[in-house]
């Protein structure tokens, strides 16, 4: 099963990395829910973690961090 799904999994990881905004990533996650669900469970977990990390990275890029002077 894994060897058959490896190409799809790799393509999905690449698609996540290509998302440029949180909205785009959310849309990708919604649109690929069924594709993710048929992957081996450990790959699902890894892909979800990758999406979460990417979401945080995109949020940080959109929200400038300011430090209080003090």
Secondary structure, DSSP 8 states (H G I E B T S, - for coil): -HHHHHHHHHHHHHHHHH--SHHHHHHHHHHTHHHHHTS-HHHHHHHHHHHHHHHHHHHHHHS-------
